[in-house]
Amino acid sequence: MKRILTAILLMFMAVILLPDTGLHANTGIVTETGGAGYLVTSRKETNQLDYGIKQYTDLGETIRSGNYYAQQVNVLEIPASAGVKIVSYANLNNHQWTRTSVRNFARQYEQENPGWRVIAGINGDFFDINGIGNFRYQTNNPVVTDGEYFKTNTSNYAIGFANDGSTNPIIAGKPTKTANMRLAVYDENGDIVAEFDIEKRNALPGANETAIYFGTYNTDKQYVPITIPAEGYQAAFYVENAEYALPNNIDDFYGRGVITSTEVTSVARGQFAILTNNADVAAALAVGKKIRAQYEFTGAFARATAVTGHNSHFLKNGEYLTSSLDGPHPRTMVGVRVDGTIIMTVVDGRQESKGMYGVHVNEMAAIMKHYNCTDAYNLDGGGSSTMIIRDGDDFRVMNSPSDGVERLDSNCLLIVTRDPEVNFEVAEVTENSITVNAELIEAYTHRIDTLMVRVGSVTKPVVDGTVTIDGLNSNTQYRVELLYRTASGTNYKISGLEETLNTLKRVPRFFGLELAEGSTEYTFTVSYYDPDKTGNLATATLVVNGEEYEFVNGTLTLTRNAVGKIYEVILRYTVDLGGDNIEEIVLLNPQFKSTTVLNVIIAKTEEAVADAFK
C-alpha cells in the first residue's frame, strides 16, 4: 500500500511541476535530434496541387529542455519527378531591387512569363531590410534565375536547385564564379550565338581585351554616372535603354539590353557600355544587337538553374549539425529527401497566444528530420517567413506571418510550371467507346515518357497518336483526361486538357408495326425496345394513304370510314443518339414483316454506297 501511495504522489508532483508553455504532447511519435524533439498532433489542412505538389499544415509541438512548445508547421512537398521547376525570383524592374510580397512576386512572375503558372512559393534569402547599403535592398547572397545571374556575390552561403529530376537536386555552399564577366550575343530569335570574356570593369581594355563600363551608387544612395574615355579602344557599343542594369557592386554587375549607339561619352542609370580592342567582339556587335553581361558560376553550382542564399546548414545526414542560430523565431527552411523530393517548410512564430511559438535551431532540425529530410538549410525567417499556394486565379497565404501582414521581401522561391503543349482531340464517340488523338508538341519542364488518357476509372497509353477506351456504358457522362507517365512510372494529370462528354445512346430496336383490323376501325401499335429513350417511336408519325397521323403512347386508332382500304403505310420517326447524331428513319409498309426486312436491306445498301463514294 505504501508503494502505491508513493507512486501516486510522484505522478501528482510531475503534473504540478510540468511547465505550462503550450499544448502538452499526448499523441504522435516524437522525432528527436540535437537535444530537441518534434511531434505532430493533428493535420489542419491538406492541399493537393498540380503535378504532384502537396501542401499541408501540421499542428504539433517541439520539445526543448524538457518543455513543450505549440507549433504550426506549413510544408510543401515537391517530388523529383514533378513537372515543375523552382525559380529564384526578384523584382528588379527599373534597375533596382524592389521589396515585394511573395504573392505579388508570383503575380509579377506570371505577367513577365506568359504561359507559365505559379503553383506555390516561399520567401527566400536574407536581404538589406533597412536599405542601408549603397545599392539598397539587395539580397545577401546570389540570385540566379534560369541562367540569368542577376547577383553573384555571396555573403553567407548559397543554395542552388538543379531542376533536373535527379535524386541530388540541391547544391549548397559557397559558389565559385568565372574570373571574368561573360558577354553573350543574341540573334533575332533570342538565342545566344556568341560568347566572349569581359576582362576589365570600368577600366580601358588592353590589347585584344574587352571592357564594360557602368555607374555605381554612393553612400548617399545616389547613382554616380561614369565618364567614358575618348580613346584607348577600337570600338564602343552603348546600351542606352537596358532591360536590366544592376550595379550590385563594382565587382558584381548584371546588364542586358539592345545596343543603340556606337558613340558614348557617359553612362547613366539604366545603361552600360562595351569598349573593345578585340576584333572578334567588334565584328559580333552592332546597333540593334541584344547583349548580356554577367558573371557565371563554375564548379558544382554551374548545374543550378536557380540560386538563392542561406545562412545555416543545420541538418546533415539526417541529424542536427551544430549552428549558431538563435531563437525562437518563425523560420523558413528548405530540405531534401533521399529520393530527391524537396521539402519547403515555414514554421510560424512570435504568436504564442495562437499556439505558434517559433523554433530554435535544434528544433528546426527535429522538424526537418520528422519530414524525412537528410539535409536542410535556413532561409530568411522572422516576419519574412511566408508560404503561398495557388488558389484559383490568385494566391493564398498558408501561414500566419508574424508581422500580421505579408512582409515585403527582396526575393523568393517560386514553384512554377508550364503545361505541356499537346494536340488533343476527342476523335470519335460511340455507344461504348471513346477514341482520343494526342500528340506531344513541347514538354517544357515535364519529363514525359508516355502520354496517357483516362476515362472514368480506366487509363490507357497513347500509341502512335491515338487510344480507344472501350467497355463504357451507353448514354453516360464521362470525364476524359490527358495524363503523362514519367520514366519512373508516376502519372501526372495535364491541367487544362480535359473534356466532359456523354457516350452515345443505344439505337432503339424496332420490332415491327402491328395492325389490328376491327369491324369499324384500324388499330396500329408500334413494337420497339428503347432503354435510352433515343427515339420518338411512342409519338412517331404514321402516314396512311397519304394522310399524316401521330401515335399516342405507341398506339394509333383510325376509323375504317375515314381511311378506307389501306394501300400504303409509312412510318417516320427520329433517333437522337446524342450530340449531332440525329437521324430520321422512314419505313414503308412496316406492318408487313417482309417489308420490314426489306427496309433494313435498303438502309444497309444505302450506307454501303455512301461509304464507297466517300
Phi, psi and omega per residue, in radians:
M1 nan -0.684 3.136
K2 -1.099 -0.713 3.128
R3 -1.105 -0.714 -3.129
I4 -1.113 -0.782 -3.141
L5 -1.107 -0.677 3.125
T6 -1.106 -0.754 3.132
A7 -1.092 -0.737 -3.139
I8 -1.123 -0.712 3.141
L9 -1.110 -0.721 3.127
L10 -1.129 -0.727 3.109
M11 -1.089 -0.729 -3.133
F12 -1.102 -0.726 3.138
M13 -1.149 -0.656 3.136
A14 -1.101 -0.694 3.123
V15 -1.159 -0.741 -3.112
I16 -1.123 -0.681 -3.021
L17 -1.518 -0.151 -3.093
L18 -1.134 2.209 -3.076
P19 -1.087 2.443 -3.120
D20 -1.682 1.270 -3.080
T21 -1.920 0.074 -3.138
G22 2.806 -2.952 3.095
L23 -1.158 2.422 -3.127
H24 -1.615 2.476 -3.069
A25 -1.179 2.313 3.013
N26 -2.478 -0.071 3.081
T27 -2.435 2.954 3.058
G28 1.495 3.023 3.138
I29 -1.933 2.303 -3.108
V30 -1.456 2.256 3.009
T31 -1.762 2.227 -3.015
E32 -2.169 2.513 2.958
T33 -2.947 2.574 3.067
G34 1.069 0.440 3.135
G35 1.423 0.193 3.111
A36 -2.247 2.812 3.126
G37 -2.400 2.871 3.116
Y38 -2.613 2.378 3.024
L39 -2.459 2.606 3.109
V40 -1.696 2.240 3.108
T41 -1.709 -0.471 3.093
S42 -2.871 2.760 3.067
R43 -1.821 2.036 -3.042
K44 -1.328 -0.670 -3.043
E45 -2.815 2.559 3.058
T46 -2.329 2.374 3.107
N47 -2.291 2.062 3.069
Q48 -1.577 1.932 -3.070
L49 -1.686 -3.113 -3.080
D50 -1.094 2.593 2.972
Y51 0.943 0.751 3.001
G52 1.423 0.042 3.111
I53 -1.337 2.323 -3.102
K54 -2.198 2.341 3.050
Q55 -2.119 2.410 3.050
Y56 -2.612 2.738 3.121
T57 -2.112 2.097 -3.138
D58 -1.836 2.461 2.964
L59 -1.802 2.329 -3.081
G60 -2.850 -2.804 -3.113
E61 -2.467 2.499 2.917
T62 -1.806 2.695 -3.118
I63 -2.161 2.138 -3.139
R64 -2.508 2.231 -3.118
S65 0.949 0.642 3.104
G66 1.395 -0.002 -3.135
N67 -1.805 2.613 3.126
Y68 -1.859 2.340 -3.117
Y69 -2.236 2.156 -3.140
A70 -1.178 2.420 -3.097
Q71 -2.401 2.622 2.927
Q72 -2.051 2.095 -3.028
V73 -2.078 2.132 -3.117
N74 -1.850 2.248 -2.960
V75 -2.234 2.446 2.948
L76 -2.090 2.255 3.044
E77 -1.894 2.203 3.132
I78 -2.133 1.711 -3.126
P79 -1.079 2.627 -3.141
A80 -1.065 -0.545 -3.088
S81 -1.465 -0.102 -3.048
A82 -1.087 2.542 -3.128
G83 -1.459 0.969 -3.099
V84 -2.387 2.991 2.940
K85 -2.383 2.694 3.074
I86 -1.676 2.288 -3.089
V87 -2.082 2.268 2.958
S88 -1.550 2.084 -2.924
Y89 -2.289 2.484 3.097
A90 -2.439 2.699 3.071
N91 -1.574 1.761 -3.056
L92 -1.985 0.329 3.126
N93 -1.093 2.642 3.121
N94 1.066 0.492 2.986
H95 1.070 0.677 3.118
Q96 -2.662 2.856 3.044
W97 -1.534 2.090 -3.088
T98 -2.041 2.131 3.119
R99 -1.156 2.353 -2.998
T100 -2.568 2.577 3.056
S101 -1.255 2.750 -3.111
V102 -1.089 -0.685 3.107
R103 -1.088 -0.715 3.126
N104 -1.259 -0.538 2.980
F105 -0.992 -0.825 -3.106
A106 -1.087 -0.764 3.126
R107 -1.092 -0.743 -3.128
Q108 -1.169 -0.701 3.126
Y109 -1.010 -0.786 -3.125
E110 -1.150 -0.616 3.100
Q111 -1.155 -0.682 -3.101
E112 -1.413 -0.291 -3.072
N113 -2.266 1.303 -3.107
P114 -0.973 2.402 -3.136
G115 1.664 -0.336 3.127
W116 -1.665 2.572 -3.062
R117 -2.273 2.281 3.087
V118 -1.461 2.235 3.121
I119 -1.659 -0.677 -3.111
A120 -2.867 3.047 3.117
G121 -3.001 2.850 3.044
I122 -2.411 2.885 3.022
N123 -1.183 2.883 -3.033
G124 -2.036 -2.104 -2.956
D125 -1.369 2.825 2.940
F126 -1.089 2.730 -3.063
F127 -2.698 2.993 -3.139
D128 -1.312 1.345 -2.974
I129 -1.130 -0.552 -3.105
N130 -1.694 0.049 3.080
G131 1.120 0.702 -3.097
I132 -1.545 -0.285 3.139
G133 -1.270 2.802 3.103
N134 -1.010 -0.878 3.068
F135 -1.783 1.665 -2.801
R136 -1.215 2.706 2.965
Y137 1.200 0.318 3.071
Q138 -1.159 2.719 2.954
T139 -1.253 2.779 3.127
N140 -1.284 -0.408 -2.980
N141 -2.344 -3.078 -3.006
P142 -1.119 2.720 2.931
V143 -2.271 1.960 3.117
V144 -2.160 2.256 -3.104
T145 -2.288 1.870 3.062
D146 0.865 0.862 3.075
G147 1.503 -0.037 3.082
E148 -1.723 1.970 -3.063
Y149 -1.630 1.367 -3.068
F150 -1.137 -0.578 3.035
K151 -2.566 2.426 -3.077
T152 -2.166 -0.295 3.130
N153 -1.197 2.544 -3.081
T154 -2.176 2.066 3.088
S155 -1.533 -0.732 3.127
N156 -1.900 -1.675 3.120
Y157 -2.500 2.862 3.117
A158 -2.033 2.688 3.006
I159 -2.277 2.186 -3.085
G160 -2.024 2.720 -3.125
F161 -2.153 2.124 -3.080
A162 -1.329 -0.493 -3.113
N163 0.909 0.733 -3.078
D164 -2.012 0.096 3.122
G165 1.308 0.184 -3.084
S166 -1.518 3.037 3.054
T167 -1.495 0.034 3.118
N168 -2.217 1.142 -2.967
P169 -1.489 -0.189 -3.049
I170 -1.944 2.371 3.016
I171 -2.056 2.274 -3.084
A172 -2.379 2.627 3.110
G173 2.368 -2.629 3.117
K174 -1.862 1.998 -3.110
P175 -1.219 2.670 2.927
T176 -1.836 2.625 -3.108
K177 -2.290 2.925 -3.102
T178 -1.033 2.546 3.126
A179 -1.106 -0.615 3.129
N180 -2.039 2.725 2.970
M181 -1.160 2.775 -3.128
R182 -2.016 2.359 3.109
L183 -1.847 2.108 3.126
A184 -1.911 2.476 3.118
V185 -2.059 2.272 -3.085
Y186 -1.784 2.671 2.971
D187 -1.628 -3.052 -3.070
E188 -1.189 -0.280 3.103
N189 -1.611 0.020 -3.136
G190 1.489 0.196 3.104
D191 -1.630 2.492 3.099
I192 -1.324 2.169 -3.079
V193 -1.997 -0.202 3.111
A194 -2.739 2.585 3.095
E195 -2.441 2.500 -3.112
F196 -2.444 2.822 3.006
D197 -1.417 2.548 2.943
I198 -1.940 1.854 -2.981
E199 -1.451 -0.410 -3.044
K200 -2.221 2.611 3.048
R201 -2.153 2.129 3.127
N202 0.890 0.639 3.067
A203 -2.600 2.601 -3.087
L204 -1.064 2.457 3.102
P205 -1.278 2.544 3.036
G206 -1.436 -2.916 3.133
A207 -1.069 2.244 3.112
N208 1.097 0.356 -3.128
E209 -1.891 2.938 3.093
T210 -2.265 2.523 -3.140
A211 -2.239 2.697 3.020
I212 -2.086 2.450 3.108
Y213 -2.095 2.338 3.094
F214 -2.690 2.648 3.078
G215 -1.415 2.937 3.127
T216 -2.340 3.031 3.127
Y217 -1.770 2.507 3.126
N218 -1.678 -3.069 -3.085
T219 -1.199 -0.264 3.056
D220 -1.554 0.188 3.129
K221 1.146 0.399 -3.135
Q222 -1.803 2.469 3.110
Y223 -1.314 2.346 3.128
V224 -1.964 1.892 3.120
P225 -1.092 2.782 3.123
I226 -2.073 2.404 -3.138
T227 -1.529 2.419 -3.127
I228 -1.655 2.237 3.085
P229 -1.004 2.620 -3.096
A230 -1.394 -0.295 -3.111
E231 -2.602 3.064 -3.130
G232 1.858 0.195 -3.132
Y233 -2.679 2.706 -3.117
Q234 -1.449 -0.577 -3.074
A235 -2.635 2.610 3.104
A236 -2.247 2.540 -3.130
F237 -2.403 2.138 -2.923
Y238 -1.950 2.183 3.027
V239 -1.819 1.787 -3.014
E240 -1.519 -0.502 -3.105
N241 -2.245 1.247 -3.040
A242 -1.185 2.639 2.944
E243 -1.171 -0.766 3.081
Y244 -2.437 2.401 2.960
A245 -2.512 1.710 -2.980
L246 -2.023 1.690 3.094
P247 -1.493 1.267 -3.113
N248 -1.010 -0.628 -3.123
N249 -2.898 2.891 3.113
I250 -1.068 -0.450 3.132
D251 -1.934 0.411 3.127
D252 -2.705 1.489 -3.118
F253 -2.059 2.524 2.989
Y254 -2.249 2.262 3.106
G255 -2.489 2.482 3.097
R256 -2.607 2.351 3.123
G257 2.997 -3.083 -3.071
V258 -1.775 2.333 3.094
I259 -1.144 2.227 -3.101
T260 -1.979 -0.261 -3.092
S261 -2.770 2.774 3.030
T262 -1.929 0.220 3.083
E263 -2.168 2.237 -3.099
V264 -2.607 2.376 3.092
T265 -2.073 -0.468 -3.120
S266 -2.661 2.553 -3.137
V267 -1.939 2.032 -3.128
A268 -1.682 -3.108 3.123
R269 -1.055 2.393 -3.129
G270 1.399 0.298 -3.113
Q271 -2.342 2.849 2.927
F272 -2.769 2.871 -3.089
A273 -2.424 2.594 3.075
I274 -1.975 2.178 3.027
L275 -2.004 2.386 -3.050
T276 -2.507 2.561 2.924
N277 -1.998 0.279 -3.139
N278 -1.768 2.071 -3.066
A279 -1.099 -0.630 -3.136
D280 -1.167 -0.700 3.100
V281 -1.137 -0.809 -3.137
A282 -1.042 -0.643 -3.138
A283 -1.254 -0.498 -3.094
A284 -1.423 -0.358 -3.048
L285 -1.817 2.644 3.117
A286 -2.953 2.837 3.065
V287 -1.022 2.324 -3.105
G288 1.705 -0.233 3.109
K289 -1.416 2.409 3.061
K290 -1.600 2.354 -3.117
I291 -2.336 2.879 3.074
R292 -2.466 2.421 3.082
A293 -2.175 2.209 -3.120
Q294 -2.844 2.741 2.859
Y295 -1.399 2.765 3.109
E296 -2.362 2.677 -3.130
F297 -1.440 2.603 3.071
T298 -2.080 3.102 3.082
G299 1.171 -2.532 -3.034
A300 -1.049 -0.645 -3.075
F301 -1.303 -0.124 3.119
A302 -1.127 -0.409 -3.135
R303 -1.555 -0.016 -3.139
A304 -1.493 2.241 3.061
T305 -1.635 -0.250 3.093
A306 -2.414 2.322 -3.132
V307 -2.411 2.355 2.970
T308 -2.354 -2.920 -3.077
G309 -2.036 2.751 2.994
H310 -2.448 2.921 3.137
N311 -2.187 0.067 3.117
S312 -2.822 2.246 2.983
H313 -1.722 1.603 -2.916
F314 -1.739 -0.177 3.069
L315 -2.254 2.141 -3.120
K316 -2.348 2.261 -3.111
N317 0.926 0.619 3.050
G318 1.424 0.131 -3.127
E319 -2.340 2.763 -3.113
Y320 -1.052 2.333 3.062
L321 -1.968 2.156 -3.027
T322 -0.853 2.332 -3.108
S323 -2.503 2.681 -3.133
S324 -1.623 0.105 3.141
L325 -1.073 2.444 3.114
D326 -1.722 -2.918 -3.127
G327 3.026 -3.004 -0.025
P328 -1.452 2.542 3.139
H329 -2.501 2.810 2.872
P330 -1.071 2.568 -3.057
R331 -2.403 2.547 2.965
T332 -2.080 2.213 -3.032
M333 -2.350 2.659 3.049
V334 -2.231 2.287 3.114
G335 -2.362 3.047 -3.130
V336 -2.446 2.490 3.071
R337 -1.671 2.990 -3.131
V338 -1.053 -0.621 -3.090
D339 -1.451 0.079 3.116
G340 1.629 -0.066 3.064
T341 -1.108 2.284 3.112
I342 -1.681 2.320 3.136
I343 -1.974 2.116 3.033
M344 -1.911 2.260 -3.022
T345 -2.316 2.351 3.010
V346 -2.117 2.086 3.083
V347 -1.769 2.155 3.128
D348 -1.347 2.692 -3.116
G349 -2.817 -3.136 -3.121
R350 1.056 0.434 3.134
Q351 -2.431 1.082 -3.028
E352 -1.013 -0.636 -3.106
S353 -1.159 -0.340 3.100
K354 -1.700 0.075 -3.093
G355 1.351 0.603 -3.126
M356 -2.317 1.561 -3.025
Y357 -1.464 -0.478 -2.949
G358 1.448 3.000 -2.948
V359 -2.379 2.669 2.913
H360 -1.492 2.985 -3.010
V361 -1.150 -0.634 3.124
N362 -1.232 -0.517 3.026
E363 -1.171 -0.650 3.063
M364 -1.010 -0.766 -3.136
A365 -1.113 -0.706 3.126
A366 -1.132 -0.682 3.126
I367 -1.113 -0.871 -3.088
M368 -1.199 -0.562 3.042
K369 -1.140 -0.693 3.119
H370 -1.006 -0.649 -3.136
Y371 -1.555 0.391 2.962
N372 1.185 0.470 3.064
C373 -1.426 2.527 3.016
T374 -1.609 -0.611 3.131
D375 -2.376 2.588 -3.138
A376 -2.640 2.675 -2.996
Y377 -2.367 2.568 -3.087
N378 -1.694 2.161 3.030
L379 -1.720 -3.030 3.125
D380 -1.060 2.450 -3.113
G381 -2.216 -2.515 -3.113
G382 1.094 -2.419 3.136
G383 -1.174 -0.248 3.114
S384 -1.320 -0.429 -3.023
S385 -1.038 2.052 -3.072
T386 -2.574 2.443 2.999
M387 -2.294 2.296 3.091
I388 -2.176 2.716 2.969
I389 -2.356 2.800 3.090
R390 -1.195 2.421 3.099
D391 -2.393 1.563 -3.054
G392 1.202 -2.139 3.137
D393 -1.632 0.093 -3.131
D394 -2.395 -2.773 -3.016
F395 -2.334 2.617 -3.104
R396 -2.141 2.343 3.066
V397 -1.381 2.169 -3.040
M398 -1.606 -0.418 -3.106
N399 -1.769 -3.016 3.141
S400 -2.054 1.563 -3.103
P401 -0.977 2.372 -3.011
S402 -1.249 -0.305 3.071
D403 -1.369 -0.128 -3.074
G404 1.592 -0.372 3.062
V405 -2.453 2.938 3.068
E406 -1.108 2.300 3.039
R407 -1.375 2.625 3.036
L408 -1.485 2.063 -3.080
D409 -1.892 3.026 3.139
S410 -1.738 -0.260 3.007
N411 -2.839 3.025 -3.113
C412 -2.672 3.016 2.990
L413 -2.001 2.141 3.135
L414 -1.958 2.434 3.007
I415 -1.721 1.991 -3.005
V416 -2.190 2.792 3.091
T417 -2.572 2.806 2.938
R418 -2.318 2.095 -3.061
D419 -1.003 2.462 3.098
P420 -0.993 2.555 3.071
E421 -1.578 2.031 -3.056
V422 -2.353 2.307 2.939
N423 -1.351 2.022 -2.984
F424 -2.334 2.209 3.087
E425 -2.644 2.533 2.980
V426 -1.453 1.941 -2.997
A427 -1.463 -0.626 -3.083
E428 -2.713 2.472 3.062
V429 -2.236 2.235 3.081
T430 -2.108 -2.988 3.125
E431 -1.057 -0.632 -3.029
N432 -2.342 0.376 3.113
S433 -2.672 2.731 3.042
I434 -2.335 2.227 3.123
T435 -1.922 2.278 -3.102
V436 -2.124 2.403 2.984
N437 -1.848 2.344 -3.124
A438 -2.584 2.348 3.129
E439 -2.426 2.210 3.137
L440 -1.321 2.218 3.103
I441 -1.780 -0.837 -3.115
E442 -2.587 2.258 -3.069
A443 -1.523 -0.481 -3.057
Y444 0.995 -2.108 -3.059
T445 -1.453 0.003 -2.968
H446 -1.670 2.403 3.129
R447 -1.735 1.480 -2.967
I448 -1.645 2.166 3.045
D449 -1.711 -0.786 -3.092
T450 -2.541 2.353 2.978
L451 -1.362 2.512 -3.108
M452 -2.294 2.654 3.032
V453 -2.147 2.314 3.109
R454 -2.029 2.197 3.038
V455 -2.173 1.994 -3.052
G456 1.101 -2.145 -3.120
S457 -1.751 0.097 -3.079
V458 -1.833 2.246 3.093
T459 -2.159 2.231 -3.138
K460 -2.355 2.628 3.139
P461 -1.331 2.626 3.021
V462 -1.444 2.180 -3.131
V463 -2.087 2.164 -3.123
D464 0.922 0.680 3.013
G465 1.459 0.092 -3.108
T466 -2.610 2.756 3.076
V467 -2.722 2.492 3.089
T468 -2.087 2.188 3.042
I469 -1.752 1.976 -3.106
D470 -2.014 -3.055 -3.090
G471 1.324 0.367 -3.121
L472 -1.534 2.835 3.079
N473 -1.451 2.536 3.106
S474 -1.289 2.712 3.051
N475 0.897 0.774 -3.087
T476 -2.270 2.415 3.130
Q477 -1.392 2.301 3.112
Y478 -2.267 2.621 3.023
R479 -1.770 2.114 3.140
V480 -1.753 2.078 -3.071
E481 -2.156 2.520 3.071
L482 -1.792 2.277 3.122
L483 -2.212 3.042 2.922
Y484 -2.404 2.686 3.107
R485 -1.942 2.335 3.069
T486 -1.455 2.983 3.130
A487 -1.104 -0.428 3.135
S488 -1.465 -0.061 3.073
G489 1.653 0.137 3.107
T490 -1.503 2.338 3.105
N491 -1.722 2.379 3.054
Y492 -2.245 2.342 3.087
K493 -1.339 2.353 3.104
I494 -1.523 2.055 -3.073
S495 -1.151 2.468 3.046
G496 1.482 -0.191 3.136
L497 -1.918 1.466 -3.115
E498 -2.736 2.786 -3.107
E499 -2.689 2.444 3.065
T500 -1.888 2.205 -3.098
L501 -2.619 2.979 3.125
N502 -1.927 2.426 2.944
T503 -1.170 2.785 -3.096
L504 -1.235 2.718 3.055
K505 -1.325 2.757 3.075
R506 -1.267 2.469 3.091
V507 -1.181 2.274 3.141
P508 -1.135 2.520 3.114
R509 -1.652 2.050 3.122
F510 -1.658 2.096 -3.099
F511 -1.630 -0.523 3.131
G512 2.707 3.011 3.093
L513 -2.010 2.036 -3.114
E514 -1.605 2.367 -3.136
L515 -2.101 2.082 3.085
A516 -1.931 2.131 -3.107
E517 -1.771 2.110 3.028
G518 -1.808 -3.124 -3.105
S519 -1.209 -0.469 -3.098
T520 -2.189 -0.038 -3.058
E521 -2.659 2.833 3.006
Y522 -1.970 2.384 3.066
T523 -2.126 2.095 3.105
F524 -1.801 2.341 3.082
T525 -2.298 2.193 -3.140
V526 -1.579 2.338 -3.113
S527 -1.941 2.138 -3.059
Y528 -2.777 2.944 3.061
Y529 -2.298 2.040 -3.044
D530 -2.454 1.274 -3.049
P531 -1.147 -0.475 -3.120
D532 -1.645 0.100 -3.133
K533 0.916 0.872 -3.091
T534 -1.456 -0.641 -3.085
G535 -1.834 3.033 3.104
N536 -1.984 0.650 -3.086
L537 -1.045 -0.526 -3.133
A538 -1.165 -0.397 3.132
T539 -2.209 0.483 -3.071
A540 -1.103 2.875 3.096
T541 -1.645 2.307 3.085
L542 -2.095 2.154 3.108
V543 -1.784 2.022 -3.137
V544 -2.039 2.032 -3.128
N545 0.928 0.654 3.069
G546 1.559 -0.136 3.133
E547 -1.795 2.404 -3.106
E548 -1.623 2.409 3.059
Y549 -2.389 2.874 3.113
E550 -2.172 2.431 3.066
F551 -1.218 2.634 2.980
V552 -2.158 1.970 -3.087
N553 0.957 0.646 3.052
G554 1.431 0.147 -3.106
T555 -2.308 2.513 3.101
L556 -2.467 2.213 3.118
T557 -2.049 2.237 3.135
L558 -2.200 2.546 3.102
T559 -1.394 2.561 -3.125
R560 -1.161 -0.597 -3.131
N561 -1.108 -0.665 -3.114
A562 -1.295 -0.559 -3.039
V563 -1.674 -0.706 -3.011
G564 1.311 -2.720 3.124
K565 -1.260 2.332 -3.136
I566 -1.462 2.121 3.086
Y567 -2.110 -0.230 3.082
E568 -2.673 2.310 3.062
V569 -2.258 2.288 3.085
I570 -2.207 2.188 3.092
L571 -1.796 2.219 -3.106
R572 -2.249 2.154 3.109
Y573 -2.567 2.886 -3.128
T574 -1.989 2.667 3.079
V575 -2.179 2.115 3.131
D576 -1.964 1.761 -3.094
L577 -1.443 -0.147 -3.101
G578 1.994 2.625 -3.102
G579 1.170 -2.290 3.125
D580 -1.707 0.207 -3.070
N581 -1.543 1.309 3.100
I582 -2.022 2.227 -3.060
E583 -2.339 2.450 3.051
E584 -1.725 2.290 -3.140
I585 -1.898 2.261 3.101
V586 -2.146 2.131 -3.114
L587 -2.094 2.302 3.141
L588 -1.687 2.219 3.132
N589 0.821 0.954 -3.106
P590 -1.256 -0.055 3.110
Q591 -1.290 -0.206 3.096
F592 -1.841 2.283 -3.140
K593 -1.007 -0.671 -3.091
S594 -1.128 -0.707 -3.141
T595 -1.295 -0.496 3.054
T596 -1.067 -0.806 3.096
V597 -1.104 -0.695 -3.125
L598 -1.113 -0.699 3.104
N599 -1.045 -0.701 3.103
V600 -1.103 -0.761 3.141
I601 -1.091 -0.766 -3.133
I602 -1.086 -0.771 -3.131
A603 -1.062 -0.772 -3.135
K604 -1.160 -0.634 3.114
T605 -1.129 -0.743 3.119
E606 -1.092 -0.705 3.104
E607 -1.097 -0.741 -3.131
A608 -1.119 -0.732 3.129
V609 -1.136 -0.730 3.128
A610 -1.096 -0.720 3.122
D611 -1.131 -0.646 -3.101
A612 -1.159 -0.490 -3.082
F613 -1.823 0.237 3.089
K614 -1.185 nan nan
